[in-house]
Amino acid sequence: MHTWPVQDAKARFSELLDACTVEGAQLITRRGEETAVLIPIAEWRRLVETARPSLKALLLSDVGRVDFDLPKRGAHRRRPPST
């Protein structure tokens, strides 16, 4: 992965973009500290797709998504039948 100082990335953005599409991810630094990464759109779409579970996976999972207490069955008294 090639590293670009932010001032070079700004000044040569088209070159940065071309390098990203040809070589892959490009790292951008600010004052020597890693700040951002420019990645090709195909890689971004792959990351987004794998990060989000499908509806089918959510419905079939055994992990609860809501915490609430259900009352115990038979804990409430029934009214006596009216005559």
Biopython code that builds the backbone (N, CA, C, O; Angstrom):
import numpy as np
from Bio.PDB.StructureBuilder import StructureBuilder

atoms = [
    (1, "MET", "N", (0.852, -1.165, 0.000)),
    (1, "MET", "CA", (0.000, 0.000, 0.000)),
    (1, "MET", "C", (0.899, 1.229, 0.000)),
    (1, "MET", "O", (1.786, 1.370, 0.842)),
    (2, "HIS", "N", (0.656, 2.098, -0.942)),
    (2, "HIS", "CA", (1.443, 3.326, -1.067)),
    (2, "HIS", "C", (0.941, 4.361, -0.064)),
    (2, "HIS", "O", (-0.263, 4.453, 0.179)),
    (3, "THR", "N", (1.838, 5.130, 0.512)),
    (3, "THR", "CA", (1.495, 6.163, 1.484)),
    (3, "THR", "C", (1.632, 7.538, 0.843)),
    (3, "THR", "O", (2.627, 7.834, 0.181)),
    (4, "TRP", "N", (0.615, 8.371, 1.051)),
    (4, "TRP", "CA", (0.588, 9.718, 0.491)),
    (4, "TRP", "C", (0.443, 10.730, 1.627)),
    (4, "TRP", "O", (-0.491, 10.621, 2.422)),
    (5, "PRO", "N", (1.339, 11.708, 1.723)),
    (5, "PRO", "CA", (1.085, 12.818, 2.648)),
    (5, "PRO", "C", (-0.139, 13.596, 2.140)),
    (5, "PRO", "O", (-0.360, 13.674, 0.931)),
    (6, "VAL", "N", (-0.914, 14.156, 3.032)),
    (6, "VAL", "CA", (-2.163, 14.806, 2.644)),
    (6, "VAL", "C", (-1.942, 15.913, 1.619)),
    (6, "VAL", "O", (-2.754, 16.073, 0.708)),
    (7, "GLN", "N", (-0.864, 16.677, 1.748)),
    (7, "GLN", "CA", (-0.631, 17.751, 0.780)),
    (7, "GLN", "C", (-0.365, 17.192, -0.615)),
    (7, "GLN", "O", (-0.792, 17.799, -1.598)),
    (8, "ASP", "N", (0.327, 16.053, -0.738)),
    (8, "ASP", "CA", (0.532, 15.411, -2.042)),
    (8, "ASP", "C", (-0.776, 14.834, -2.569)),
    (8, "ASP", "O", (-1.055, 14.910, -3.765)),
    (9, "ALA", "N", (-1.576, 14.257, -1.676)),
    (9, "ALA", "CA", (-2.858, 13.678, -2.081)),
    (9, "ALA", "C", (-3.773, 14.766, -2.648)),
    (9, "ALA", "O", (-4.465, 14.550, -3.642)),
    (10, "LYS", "N", (-3.767, 15.938, -2.006)),
    (10, "LYS", "CA", (-4.584, 17.049, -2.499)),
    (10, "LYS", "C", (-4.066, 17.574, -3.828)),
    (10, "LYS", "O", (-4.845, 17.824, -4.748)),
    (11, "ALA", "N", (-2.763, 17.739, -3.930)),
    (11, "ALA", "CA", (-2.169, 18.327, -5.131)),
    (11, "ALA", "C", (-2.240, 17.387, -6.333)),
    (11, "ALA", "O", (-2.345, 17.841, -7.472)),
    (12, "ARG", "N", (-2.182, 16.076, -6.081)),
    (12, "ARG", "CA", (-2.148, 15.090, -7.177)),
    (12, "ARG", "C", (-3.291, 14.085, -7.025)),
    (12, "ARG", "O", (-3.083, 12.874, -7.102)),
    (13, "PHE", "N", (-4.505, 14.610, -6.808)),
    (13, "PHE", "CA", (-5.642, 13.741, -6.531)),
    (13, "PHE", "C", (-5.928, 12.766, -7.673)),
    (13, "PHE", "O", (-6.223, 11.597, -7.424)),
    (14, "SER", "N", (-5.845, 13.230, -8.914)),
    (14, "SER", "CA", (-6.098, 12.338, -10.060)),
    (14, "SER", "C", (-5.108, 11.177, -10.068)),
    (14, "SER", "O", (-5.477, 10.039, -10.356)),
    (15, "GLU", "N", (-3.856, 11.471, -9.752)),
    (15, "GLU", "CA", (-2.840, 10.418, -9.681)),
    (15, "GLU", "C", (-3.131, 9.458, -8.531)),
    (15, "GLU", "O", (-2.961, 8.247, -8.669)),
    (16, "LEU", "N", (-3.567, 9.998, -7.406)),
    (16, "LEU", "CA", (-3.955, 9.166, -6.259)),
    (16, "LEU", "C", (-5.113, 8.255, -6.641)),
    (16, "LEU", "O", (-5.103, 7.066, -6.321)),
    (17, "LEU", "N", (-6.098, 8.800, -7.313)),
    (17, "LEU", "CA", (-7.254, 8.022, -7.743)),
    (17, "LEU", "C", (-6.860, 6.927, -8.730)),
    (17, "LEU", "O", (-7.337, 5.797, -8.628)),
    (18, "ASP", "N", (-5.995, 7.258, -9.681)),
    (18, "ASP", "CA", (-5.514, 6.254, -10.636)),
    (18, "ASP", "C", (-4.738, 5.144, -9.932)),
    (18, "ASP", "O", (-4.909, 3.966, -10.247)),
    (19, "ALA", "N", (-3.885, 5.520, -8.976)),
    (19, "ALA", "CA", (-3.113, 4.525, -8.223)),
    (19, "ALA", "C", (-4.044, 3.606, -7.446)),
    (19, "ALA", "O", (-3.788, 2.408, -7.326)),
    (20, "CYS", "N", (-5.113, 4.163, -6.925)),
    (20, "CYS", "CA", (-6.078, 3.356, -6.170)),
    (20, "CYS", "C", (-6.746, 2.325, -7.061)),
    (20, "CYS", "O", (-6.892, 1.166, -6.670)),
    (21, "THR", "N", (-7.153, 2.736, -8.254)),
    (21, "THR", "CA", (-7.846, 1.797, -9.136)),
    (21, "THR", "C", (-6.904, 0.741, -9.706)),
    (21, "THR", "O", (-7.335, -0.377, -9.987)),
    (22, "VAL", "N", (-5.623, 1.076, -9.883)),
    (22, "VAL", "CA", (-4.664, 0.135, -10.469)),
    (22, "VAL", "C", (-3.996, -0.726, -9.396)),
    (22, "VAL", "O", (-3.935, -1.948, -9.532)),
    (23, "GLU", "N", (-3.497, -0.101, -8.339)),
    (23, "GLU", "CA", (-2.702, -0.801, -7.325)),
    (23, "GLU", "C", (-3.496, -1.252, -6.113)),
    (23, "GLU", "O", (-3.061, -2.156, -5.398)),
    (24, "GLY", "N", (-4.653, -0.644, -5.863)),
    (24, "GLY", "CA", (-5.440, -0.982, -4.676)),
    (24, "GLY", "C", (-5.402, 0.142, -3.664)),
    (24, "GLY", "O", (-5.160, 1.297, -4.015)),
    (25, "ALA", "N", (-5.637, -0.191, -2.423)),
    (25, "ALA", "CA", (-5.782, 0.796, -1.349)),
    (25, "ALA", "C", (-4.565, 1.715, -1.244)),
    (25, "ALA", "O", (-3.423, 1.292, -1.422)),
    (26, "GLN", "N", (-4.849, 3.002, -0.945)),
    (26, "GLN", "CA", (-3.810, 4.016, -0.798)),
    (26, "GLN", "C", (-3.976, 4.682, 0.567)),
    (26, "GLN", "O", (-5.073, 5.115, 0.922)),
    (27, "LEU", "N", (-2.905, 4.762, 1.316)),
    (27, "LEU", "CA", (-2.923, 5.318, 2.665)),
    (27, "LEU", "C", (-2.577, 6.801, 2.618)),
    (27, "LEU", "O", (-1.625, 7.197, 1.945)),
    (28, "ILE", "N", (-3.346, 7.622, 3.329)),
    (28, "ILE", "CA", (-3.099, 9.058, 3.387)),
    (28, "ILE", "C", (-2.709, 9.415, 4.816)),
    (28, "ILE", "O", (-3.368, 9.010, 5.774)),
    (29, "THR", "N", (-1.617, 10.187, 4.943)),
    (29, "THR", "CA", (-1.127, 10.577, 6.268)),
    (29, "THR", "C", (-1.199, 12.088, 6.433)),
    (29, "THR", "O", (-1.105, 12.845, 5.467)),
    (30, "ARG", "N", (-1.368, 12.505, 7.682)),
    (30, "ARG", "CA", (-1.335, 13.925, 8.032)),
    (30, "ARG", "C", (-0.320, 14.081, 9.154)),
    (30, "ARG", "O", (-0.464, 13.493, 10.226)),
    (31, "ARG", "N", (0.707, 14.880, 8.893)),
    (31, "ARG", "CA", (1.800, 15.093, 9.848)),
    (31, "ARG", "C", (2.418, 13.758, 10.286)),
    (31, "ARG", "O", (2.778, 13.582, 11.450)),
    (32, "GLY", "N", (2.532, 12.830, 9.344)),
    (32, "GLY", "CA", (3.150, 11.540, 9.614)),
    (32, "GLY", "C", (2.246, 10.519, 10.274)),
    (32, "GLY", "O", (2.663, 9.383, 10.496)),
    (33, "GLU", "N", (1.017, 10.898, 10.593)),
    (33, "GLU", "CA", (0.080, 9.981, 11.260)),
    (33, "GLU", "C", (-0.934, 9.452, 10.246)),
    (33, "GLU", "O", (-1.511, 10.225, 9.481)),
    (34, "GLU", "N", (-1.148, 8.137, 10.241)),
    (34, "GLU", "CA", (-2.117, 7.523, 9.324)),
    (34, "GLU", "C", (-3.498, 8.101, 9.593)),
    (34, "GLU", "O", (-3.991, 8.052, 10.720)),
    (35, "THR", "N", (-4.124, 8.655, 8.546)),
    (35, "THR", "CA", (-5.385, 9.359, 8.727)),
    (35, "THR", "C", (-6.541, 8.726, 7.967)),
    (35, "THR", "O", (-7.647, 8.623, 8.498)),
    (36, "ALA", "N", (-6.299, 8.301, 6.728)),
    (36, "ALA", "CA", (-7.385, 7.785, 5.893)),
    (36, "ALA", "C", (-6.838, 6.793, 4.887)),
    (36, "ALA", "O", (-5.632, 6.712, 4.652)),
    (37, "VAL", "N", (-7.761, 6.037, 4.295)),
    (37, "VAL", "CA", (-7.416, 5.087, 3.245)),
    (37, "VAL", "C", (-8.407, 5.276, 2.105)),
    (37, "VAL", "O", (-9.616, 5.338, 2.326)),
    (38, "LEU", "N", (-7.891, 5.366, 0.896)),
    (38, "LEU", "CA", (-8.726, 5.406, -0.299)),
    (38, "LEU", "C", (-8.704, 4.013, -0.901)),
    (38, "LEU", "O", (-7.640, 3.478, -1.215)),
    (39, "ILE", "N", (-9.904, 3.418, -1.062)),
    (39, "ILE", "CA", (-9.983, 2.057, -1.598)),
    (39, "ILE", "C", (-10.846, 2.045, -2.859)),
    (39, "ILE", "O", (-11.706, 2.910, -3.027)),
    (40, "PRO", "N", (-10.626, 1.078, -3.741)),
    (40, "PRO", "CA", (-11.461, 0.970, -4.949)),
    (40, "PRO", "C", (-12.915, 0.675, -4.578)),
    (40, "PRO", "O", (-13.186, 0.072, -3.539)),
    (41, "ILE", "N", (-13.839, 1.099, -5.425)),
    (41, "ILE", "CA", (-15.268, 0.936, -5.152)),
    (41, "ILE", "C", (-15.664, -0.532, -5.005)),
    (41, "ILE", "O", (-16.538, -0.851, -4.199)),
    (42, "ALA", "N", (-15.049, -1.417, -5.756)),
    (42, "ALA", "CA", (-15.378, -2.842, -5.635)),
    (42, "ALA", "C", (-15.040, -3.367, -4.241)),
    (42, "ALA", "O", (-15.793, -4.154, -3.667)),
    (43, "GLU", "N", (-13.914, -2.929, -3.707)),
    (43, "GLU", "CA", (-13.533, -3.334, -2.351)),
    (43, "GLU", "C", (-14.502, -2.760, -1.328)),
    (43, "GLU", "O", (-14.875, -3.441, -0.373)),
    (44, "TRP", "N", (-14.909, -1.516, -1.522)),
    (44, "TRP", "CA", (-15.867, -0.884, -0.608)),
    (44, "TRP", "C", (-17.186, -1.648, -0.600)),
    (44, "TRP", "O", (-17.742, -1.930, 0.462)),
    (45, "ARG", "N", (-17.685, -1.980, -1.791)),
    (45, "ARG", "CA", (-18.955, -2.723, -1.870)),
    (45, "ARG", "C", (-18.839, -4.090, -1.219)),
    (45, "ARG", "O", (-19.776, -4.546, -0.565)),
    (46, "ARG", "N", (-17.702, -4.747, -1.391)),
    (46, "ARG", "CA", (-17.499, -6.055, -0.750)),
    (46, "ARG", "C", (-17.518, -5.911, 0.765)),
    (46, "ARG", "O", (-18.136, -6.723, 1.454)),
    (47, "LEU", "N", (-16.851, -4.893, 1.291)),
    (47, "LEU", "CA", (-16.816, -4.666, 2.737)),
    (47, "LEU", "C", (-18.205, -4.361, 3.293)),
    (47, "LEU", "O", (-18.584, -4.873, 4.347)),
    (48, "VAL", "N", (-18.959, -3.527, 2.583)),
    (48, "VAL", "CA", (-20.306, -3.170, 3.038)),
    (48, "VAL", "C", (-21.204, -4.394, 3.026)),
    (48, "VAL", "O", (-21.973, -4.608, 3.963)),
    (49, "GLU", "N", (-21.117, -5.190, 1.989)),
    (49, "GLU", "CA", (-21.971, -6.376, 1.878)),
    (49, "GLU", "C", (-21.678, -7.391, 2.973)),
    (49, "GLU", "O", (-22.599, -7.985, 3.532)),
    (50, "THR", "N", (-20.409, -7.592, 3.281)),
    (50, "THR", "CA", (-20.073, -8.582, 4.300)),
    (50, "THR", "C", (-20.309, -8.066, 5.714)),
    (50, "THR", "O", (-20.423, -8.864, 6.645)),
    (51, "ALA", "N", (-20.385, -6.766, 5.892)),
    (51, "ALA", "CA", (-20.587, -6.203, 7.233)),
    (51, "ALA", "C", (-22.052, -6.232, 7.648)),
    (51, "ALA", "O", (-22.353, -6.194, 8.841)),
    (52, "ARG", "N", (-22.960, -6.299, 6.693)),
    (52, "ARG", "CA", (-24.378, -6.222, 6.996)),
    (52, "ARG", "C", (-25.008, -7.608, 6.862)),
    (52, "ARG", "O", (-24.968, -8.194, 5.781)),
    (53, "PRO", "N", (-25.587, -8.142, 7.937)),
    (53, "PRO", "CA", (-26.228, -9.454, 7.808)),
    (53, "PRO", "C", (-27.504, -9.345, 6.962)),
    (53, "PRO", "O", (-28.173, -8.312, 6.957)),
    (54, "SER", "N", (-27.820, -10.408, 6.263)),
    (54, "SER", "CA", (-29.031, -10.415, 5.449)),
    (54, "SER", "C", (-30.256, -10.581, 6.341)),
    (54, "SER", "O", (-30.136, -10.987, 7.497)),
    (55, "LEU", "N", (-31.416, -10.272, 5.814)),
    (55, "LEU", "CA", (-32.653, -10.440, 6.561)),
    (55, "LEU", "C", (-32.845, -11.899, 6.950)),
    (55, "LEU", "O", (-33.285, -12.199, 8.059)),
    (56, "LYS", "N", (-32.518, -12.794, 6.044)),
    (56, "LYS", "CA", (-32.634, -14.230, 6.331)),
    (56, "LYS", "C", (-31.752, -14.607, 7.509)),
    (56, "LYS", "O", (-32.187, -15.344, 8.394)),
    (57, "ALA", "N", (-30.510, -14.111, 7.534)),
    (57, "ALA", "CA", (-29.596, -14.420, 8.632)),
    (57, "ALA", "C", (-30.123, -13.857, 9.947)),
    (57, "ALA", "O", (-30.003, -14.506, 10.987)),
    (58, "LEU", "N", (-30.704, -12.658, 9.917)),
    (58, "LEU", "CA", (-31.263, -12.070, 11.138)),
    (58, "LEU", "C", (-32.441, -12.881, 11.661)),
    (58, "LEU", "O", (-32.548, -13.126, 12.863)),
    (59, "LEU", "N", (-33.323, -13.296, 10.758)),
    (59, "LEU", "CA", (-34.498, -14.052, 11.191)),
    (59, "LEU", "C", (-34.146, -15.443, 11.692)),
    (59, "LEU", "O", (-34.825, -15.977, 12.569)),
    (60, "LEU", "N", (-33.097, -16.033, 11.146)),
    (60, "LEU", "CA", (-32.715, -17.382, 11.557)),
    (60, "LEU", "C", (-31.758, -17.404, 12.741)),
    (60, "LEU", "O", (-31.481, -18.473, 13.285)),
    (61, "SER", "N", (-31.253, -16.258, 13.148)),
    (61, "SER", "CA", (-30.287, -16.242, 14.245)),
    (61, "SER", "C", (-30.993, -16.495, 15.570)),
    (61, "SER", "O", (-32.170, -16.177, 15.738)),
    (62, "ASP", "N", (-30.249, -17.073, 16.506)),
    (62, "ASP", "CA", (-30.814, -17.348, 17.827)),
    (62, "ASP", "C", (-30.468, -16.243, 18.828)),
    (62, "ASP", "O", (-30.732, -16.386, 20.021)),
    (63, "VAL", "N", (-29.895, -15.173, 18.363)),
    (63, "VAL", "CA", (-29.533, -14.066, 19.229)),
    (63, "VAL", "C", (-30.722, -13.133, 19.356)),
    (63, "VAL", "O", (-31.282, -12.686, 18.354)),
    (64, "GLY", "N", (-31.111, -12.836, 20.606)),
    (64, "GLY", "CA", (-32.215, -11.914, 20.824)),
    (64, "GLY", "C", (-31.811, -10.489, 20.507)),
    (64, "GLY", "O", (-30.681, -10.077, 20.768)),
    (65, "ARG", "N", (-32.737, -9.746, 19.947)),
    (65, "ARG", "CA", (-32.438, -8.365, 19.611)),
    (65, "ARG", "C", (-33.150, -7.394, 20.537)),
    (65, "ARG", "O", (-32.885, -6.194, 20.477)),
    (66, "VAL", "N", (-34.044, -7.874, 21.389)),
    (66, "VAL", "CA", (-34.779, -7.029, 22.318)),
    (66, "VAL", "C", (-34.793, -7.722, 23.676)),
    (66, "VAL", "O", (-35.013, -8.930, 23.766)),
    (67, "ASP", "N", (-34.560, -6.956, 24.717)),
    (67, "ASP", "CA", (-34.632, -7.501, 26.070)),
    (67, "ASP", "C", (-35.902, -7.003, 26.739)),
    (67, "ASP", "O", (-36.049, -5.806, 26.985)),
    (68, "PHE", "N", (-36.817, -7.912, 27.032)),
    (68, "PHE", "CA", (-37.998, -7.575, 27.806)),
    (68, "PHE", "C", (-38.441, -8.822, 28.544)),
    (68, "PHE", "O", (-38.179, -9.945, 28.114)),
    (69, "ASP", "N", (-39.115, -8.608, 29.658)),
    (69, "ASP", "CA", (-39.546, -9.717, 30.502)),
    (69, "ASP", "C", (-40.987, -10.086, 30.162)),
    (69, "ASP", "O", (-41.874, -9.233, 30.119)),
    (70, "LEU", "N", (-41.191, -11.361, 29.926)),
    (70, "LEU", "CA", (-42.538, -11.863, 29.717)),
    (70, "LEU", "C", (-43.094, -12.326, 31.051)),
    (70, "LEU", "O", (-42.358, -12.920, 31.838)),
    (71, "PRO", "N", (-44.370, -12.077, 31.336)),
    (71, "PRO", "CA", (-44.942, -12.573, 32.592)),
    (71, "PRO", "C", (-45.001, -14.096, 32.580)),
    (71, "PRO", "O", (-45.160, -14.713, 31.527)),
    (72, "LYS", "N", (-44.872, -14.693, 33.760)),
    (72, "LYS", "CA", (-44.941, -16.148, 33.850)),
    (72, "LYS", "C", (-46.357, -16.603, 33.538)),
    (72, "LYS", "O", (-47.335, -15.950, 33.902)),
    (73, "ARG", "N", (-46.441, -17.721, 32.864)),
    (73, "ARG", "CA", (-47.753, -18.265, 32.532)),
    (73, "ARG", "C", (-48.421, -18.774, 33.798)),
    (73, "ARG", "O", (-47.777, -19.400, 34.640)),
    (74, "GLY", "N", (-49.710, -18.507, 33.930)),
    (74, "GLY", "CA", (-50.473, -18.986, 35.074)),
    (74, "GLY", "C", (-50.250, -18.173, 36.333)),
    (74, "GLY", "O", (-50.742, -18.563, 37.392)),
    (75, "ALA", "N", (-49.541, -17.077, 36.270)),
    (75, "ALA", "CA", (-49.260, -16.282, 37.454)),
    (75, "ALA", "C", (-50.449, -15.409, 37.829)),
    (75, "ALA", "O", (-50.570, -15.008, 38.986)),
    (76, "HIS", "N", (-51.313, -15.111, 36.897)),
    (76, "HIS", "CA", (-52.476, -14.261, 37.162)),
    (76, "HIS", "C", (-53.694, -15.134, 37.446)),
    (76, "HIS", "O", (-53.882, -16.180, 36.824)),
    (77, "ARG", "N", (-54.514, -14.690, 38.389)),
    (77, "ARG", "CA", (-55.734, -15.437, 38.709)),
    (77, "ARG", "C", (-56.815, -15.093, 37.700)),
    (77, "ARG", "O", (-56.933, -13.961, 37.230)),
    (78, "ARG", "N", (-57.576, -16.085, 37.398)),
    (78, "ARG", "CA", (-58.718, -15.846, 36.516)),
    (78, "ARG", "C", (-59.922, -15.425, 37.342)),
    (78, "ARG", "O", (-60.034, -15.774, 38.518)),
    (79, "ARG", "N", (-60.809, -14.684, 36.729)),
    (79, "ARG", "CA", (-62.045, -14.292, 37.412)),
    (79, "ARG", "C", (-62.971, -15.513, 37.519)),
    (79, "ARG", "O", (-63.023, -16.357, 36.625)),
    (80, "PRO", "N", (-63.667, -15.576, 38.591)),
    (80, "PRO", "CA", (-64.617, -16.694, 38.695)),
    (80, "PRO", "C", (-65.730, -16.525, 37.650)),
    (80, "PRO", "O", (-66.114, -15.402, 37.323)),
    (81, "PRO", "N", (-66.239, -17.639, 37.134)),
    (81, "PRO", "CA", (-67.289, -17.518, 36.112)),
    (81, "PRO", "C", (-68.536, -16.830, 36.674)),
    (81, "PRO", "O", (-68.933, -17.067, 37.815)),
    (82, "SER", "N", (-69.124, -16.002, 35.873)),
    (82, "SER", "CA", (-70.334, -15.308, 36.329)),
    (82, "SER", "C", (-71.537, -16.237, 36.164)),
    (82, "SER", "O", (-71.601, -17.031, 35.225)),
    (83, "THR", "N", (-72.470, -16.125, 37.077)),
    (83, "THR", "CA", (-73.658, -17.001, 37.033)),
    (83, "THR", "C", (-74.897, -16.260, 36.652)),
    (83, "THR", "O", (-75.972, -16.854, 36.571)),
]
sb = StructureBuilder()
sb.init_structure("model")
sb.init_model(0)
sb.init_chain("A")
sb.init_seg("    ")
for serial, (resi, resn, name, xyz) in enumerate(atoms, 1):
    if name == "N":
        sb.init_residue(resn, " ", resi, " ")
    sb.init_atom(name, np.array(xyz, "f"), 0.0, 1.0, " ", f" {name:<3s}", serial, name[0])
structure = sb.get_structure()
